[in-house]
Amino acid sequence: MKKQFLLLFLIPFLVIANESITFEVNLMPQGSDRYNVIIKGNISSSQIDLKQEFRKKIHEICGTRFEIENTELGNIDQDGYKKLTMYGSFKCFVNSQM
């Protein structure tokens, strides 16, 4: 009986732990090589995950020549859960700007 109760108690935690880390990324060009990004995580994502996804998106767009202008972490309520969100802006540098 104890094993069944323990299993019943642990199943929701196993489902959440097995949830893959996915992100909703919205990239908004602002002209002149500037971009705004909004990254929404899921229930199990952390600040580190969001920051890594932000850097990954910057490298996809700019390569290695960029400047992060600002970042801000926040929470949104979606589907009854609080989800981490990161807002940020960055600028890509082209050869003539260096």
Helices and strands as residue ranges (DSSP letters): H 2-17, E 24-31, E 34-40, H 47-62, E 66-78, E 81-92, G 95-97
